[in-house]
Amino acid sequence: MINKIHYSWEQIQGACLHLARQMSLDNWKPDYIVGITRGGAVPAVLLSQYMNIPMKPLQVSLRDNIDTVSDCGMAEDAFEGKKILIVDDINDQGSTIAWIKKDWQSNALPDHPSWKTIWGGNVKFAVITDNMSSNETVDYFVYEVDKATNDCWLVYPWEDFWL
């Protein structure tokens, strides 16, 4: 039986405040926040409201159904130096981050050397929970799990609020 870890609304709100504090300590403020639908939408909106920064959704769903939408405008913004924070609930295997990096680079001068400094520079990733055994790294996170040694299922409050 898989171990389930349930997060409360209070934990999510506190986590978003903690993410904002990490960015403040890093002296880094995005021009806009990107919320990955579905899991990153709620924390992205909370950060957007708290920091008074616009939020835009980006549809990337690799687990439930292969349903993704490219956003060439965001790719161009990244390439042109706009500061963008991409928010998701979890960096699980790193597939979403890898997809975004590949998609954005392929839409805006894919072989340009600037991409090496864009990721982690003007474009950063924030998640509520980081899986230490993920293939990708994030810039900001609050909780940490290692699914390689402790297989678990994370349940965020928006996933079962009706129960």
N, C-alpha and C positions, 0 to 999 in steps of 0.2 A: 504494500500500500504506500502510495506517495505521500510524503510529508507536505502539508499545506501551511503556508504562512499567510495570515490575514493581516492586512493593513487597515487601520481605522482612518476616518476622515481627519481626525486630529493629527495622526502621524503624517498624512499626506500634506496637510497645511503646514506643519512644522518642517517637513522636508523641503517644501518650496521656499520657505523663509531661509532655510539653511543654504539652499542653492543660490539664492539671491545674495546671501552674505559671502559665500565663496567667491562669487563674481566681484563683489565690492572689494574684498580683500585682494583680489587679483587686479583691481583697478581696470576692470573690463566691463563695458556696458554695450549690449547689442543695439543695433539700429532697429531690428525686429526679431521676433521670436517665431520659430516654426514649430508647430505642434503636429507630431506624427499621429495620424488617425489610426486607430481609436485610442490606444493606450496613452499616448502623449498629449492628447487634446486637453484633458482636464488640468494636468499640471502646467501646461503651456498657458492656458487661460488664467490660472491663478497667478503665475509669474507675470503675465502681461498686465493684469489688473494691479498687482502690488507695485510693479516697477514703472507703471504708466508707459508701457512700450507696446506698439502694435503687434498683433499676433496673426499669423497666417497658417492655415492648415496645409498639410502635405499628405496625400493619400499613399501610404506604403503599407501594404498588408501582405506579408510573405508567408505567414503561418496559416491563417484561417482560409485564405484563398489568395491565389496569386493575382492581386489587384493593385496595381501601382500606376501612378500618374506622374509623368515627368513635368517639371516646372522649369522651363528654360530661363524664365525671368529670374528665378532664385539663383540659378547657376551663373548667370551674367552678373547679378549683384555680388555674388561671392568673388567672382573673378575681378570685378572692379573695386573690391576692397571694402564693401559694406560689411559691417559686423553682424553676423547672424548666429543666433543660438538655436540649435535644433534640440527639441525636447521629446523624450519618450519615457514610458514607464520603466522599462528595463532594457539594458544592454545584455541580451541573453546569449546568443551565439555570435552576434556581431553582424548578422545578415542584413539588417536594415541599414546600418551605418555603411557597410560595404556597398550596398545597392545605391545609396545616395551618392557616395563618392564616385562610383563608376558612372552613374547617370549624369551628374552635374559636370564632371570632367568631359564626358563625351559630347556635351552640349555647348561647351565653351572652350575652344582651343585645347583639346585633350592632351597634347604633348608639351604644352607650355610649362617651363620649369616653375612658374609661380605656384602651381598647385601644391608643391611640396611644403610651402609656407602658409598656404591658405588654411589647410586643415590644422587645427590647433592654434592658428593665428587669428584671422578675422572670422573664421567659422569654427564654432565650438559645439560640442555635444554635451548635453546634461541629461541625466536619468535619475529616477528615484532610487533604483536598485541596479548595481553593477555586478554581473556574474564574473568572478575573477578568472574563470576558464574561457571567457569569450575570446574570439579571434580578433576583436577590435577593442581599442581603448576609448575611454571618454574623458572629457576634461573636468566634469563636475558630477559627483554622485553623493548620495547620502548613506544608503544601506548597501551592504555587500554580502553576496552569497558565493559559494563555490559549488556549482552543480556537478562538477567532476567528482567531488567527494561526498556531497550531500544532495542527492536529487530531490528537488522540491518544486512545488507549484505555488507561485505567488498570486494571491488574490487581493486585488485592489478594490476599494469600496464601491467604485462605479460599476464593477463587474457583477455584483450580487446584492445591490442595495435593496431590492424588492423582497429578499428572503426574510 
